[in-house]
Amino acid sequence: MSHASLTSARPAIQLDTDARAAFLTKTYAHLFGAILAFTGIEIALFTSGLAERIAIAMSGTSWLLILGGFMLVSWLASRAAFSARSLVAQYLALGAMVVAQALIFVPMLYLAQATAPGVIQSAALTTAIGFTGLTLVAFWTRKDFSFLGALLRWFGIGALVAIVSAVIFGFQLGTWFSVGMVVFAGAAVLYDTSNVLKRFPEDRYVAASLQLFASIALMLWYVLRLFMNRD
């Protein structure tokens, strides 16, 4: 992942304490807003009955293709976060990301609600605890986790190859794949949290929140898959 587009302004880590705190406050406020918007969309889809229609319409689609689509959306969101410069473009990218993730999550949430009551809440709580813990690690240690970038790229490519192979050859990606992807998501949280502070300039707080939202969505997706496989 290239950071060339972020070098036009000073990153947040180089700002004075007040400016850095303001940047982080706006970033995490927008992240919280994105999570609320995602939750609101899901509630609206399920209470209106549209979630069932979407789930049925996508029932003929391989879960592996949906999984691949999820990874593709996450990758595109990451690219958008690092390329969007104007505030309007950042908001458009964040809004598109939230809507796309909400739609992609519908089939799995619908299946989880029907087959494993309570698992959605458990997965959401686990994800929240995991994200909070990893965020505290990143801020407390002040370590630069940019070295994880290369590992994440290669792991992501490997995961996509595994998904494509499973579709072509008809085998299933089981529990250990989900475990590996949860670890991958955790590494992505550390990497993205580090990047928010060390590479995003103060005018990219919306893009920074998009990057963090993508990491949370990735973690929630695979934690939920792991819990469903367990049940």
N, C-alpha and C positions, 0 to 999 in steps of 0.2 A: 504494500500500500504506500503510495507516494504522499509525502507531506509538503511537496513543493508549493502548493497553492496556499499554504498557511504561513509562509515565511514573509509575507508582505507587511505584517505588523508584529509587534512584540507579543510573545505568548504570555498567558496569564501569570506564569511563574515569575516573570520579570517585572510585574507590576508592583506598586506599593501595596501594603497590607489592605488598605481600604478598597482599592480598585480590584484587587484579587478577590476579596470577600464578596464584593458586589457582583463580579462575574460568576462566581460559584453559586451565589444565591439565585441569580437569574437562570443559570443553567439548570439547577435542580428544581426550581419552581416550574420551569417549562417541562422538565421530565415528569414531575408530578401531574402537571396538566395533561400531558400526553397519555399517562397511565389512566387518569380519570376519563379522558375521551375514549380510549380503547374500551374501558369497562362499560361506559355509557352506551357505546355502539353495540357491544355484545348484549347488554340488557335489552336494548331496543329491538335487536334482531330476534332474541328468544321470546320476549313478551308479545311481539307482533306476529309470531309464527313464521317469519321469514327464515329464521335459522333452520327450521325443519326442511323448508323448501330448498334452501341452499345445500344442506347436507345430503338430501335425496338426489339433487341434481349432480352432486359431486361424488355420489356413491359408486358410480361406474368408473371413477378415476382411481388408478392405483395409488395406494397410500404413499408409495415410494415416490411417485411423481409429485404428489402434494408436498412431500418432505423436500424434494429437490426444488420445488417452487418456493418453499419457505426459505431455503438457503440462498436462492437467487435474489429474492426480495431483500434479504438481510445484506447481501453483498452490494446490491444497487443502492441501498440506503447508506451504506458505509461510504460508497463513492460520492453520493450526493452530499453527505456531511462534509467531505473534504473539498468539494468543488464549489458549493454554493457560497457566493460572496455577499450578495445583497440580502437584506433582511427579508424582503418579500420572497425571494427564492428559497431562503432557509425555511420560512413558514410553510411554503408550498410543499417542500420536500418532507417536512415533518408531518404535515397533514396527510399527504399521500401515503407515507409510511404507516401511520396509525390506521388508516382505512384499509390498506392492503393487508396488514397483519390481522386486523379484526376479521376480515373475510376468510383469510387462510386458516385461522384458528377455528372457525365455525364447525367444520365436520368433526374435528377431534373433541371439541367441547361438547358437541351434541352426543357423540358416542360415549364420552366419559359420564355425562349426566344420565344417560340411559342405562349404562352397564355398571357404573361404579359410583354411586351417590356419595358425595363428600370428598371425592378425590380431587376435584377442582380446587376446593378451598385448601386442602392439604398441600397441593402442589404450589398454589399461590403463596401460602405462608412460608413454605420451604424456600421458594425463590426469593421472597422478600428478605428472609433471614440471611440467605447465602449472599445476595447482592449487597446488603448492608455490611455484612462481615468483611467481604472482599474490598468494599469501598473504604472501610476503616483501615484495613491493612495497607491499601495503596496510599492513603493520606498520612497514616501514622509513620510508616517506614520512609515515606518520601522517596522511595526507590523508583528509578526510571525503568519501567517495564517494557520499553520499546523493543527490547531484544526478543520479546514474545511474538513480534510481528511476523518474522520469517517462519517460526514454528506454526503459527496460526494459518498462514497461507498454505503451507504444505499439508497440514492436517485437513484444512478445508478442501483442498484439491483431492486428497485421498478419500475424504468422505463422499464427495460428489462422484468420484470414480466407483466407490462401493455402491452408491445408490443406482447409478446407471447400470452397473454390472448386475445388480439384483433384479432390475427391471428386465434386462435382456435375457438373463439366464434363469429367472424365475425362482430365486431363493430369497429367504426372509432375513432381514437384518434384525437380530434379536436384542435381548436385554443388554448384552455387553456393548453393542453399538450405542445404545442410549446412554449407558454409563460413560462411555468415552466422550460422547457429545456433551454431556453435563460437565465433564472436566474441561472440554474445549470451551464451553460457554463461560466457565469460571475464569479461565485464562483470558478470554476476551474481555471480561469485566475488568480485570486488573490492567490489561493493555489499554482499554479505552479510557478508564479512569485516569491513568497516568497521562495519556495523550491530552485529555481535556485540560489538565493543569499545565502541562509542559509544552504543548504545541498549538493549542487553539488560542488565537488572539481574542481580546475582550469583546470584539464586535461579532463573534461567532457563537454566542451562547445558545442560540436556537439550534444551530448545527451540532453543537456539543451535546445538547439534550437528545437530539436525534440519534447520535452515536450510542449514547448510553441506553436509550430506549430499545435500540436494536439488540443490544447485549442482554437486556432483561427479557425481551421476547424470546430470544434464542434459548436462554436458560429455562424459562417457563415451559417452552415447547417440549424440551427433552426431559425435564423433571416430570411433567405430566405424562409423557410417553412411558417413562420408567415406572411411575406409580401404577399406570394402567397395566403394564406388562406384569408387574408384581401381583396385582389383583387378579 
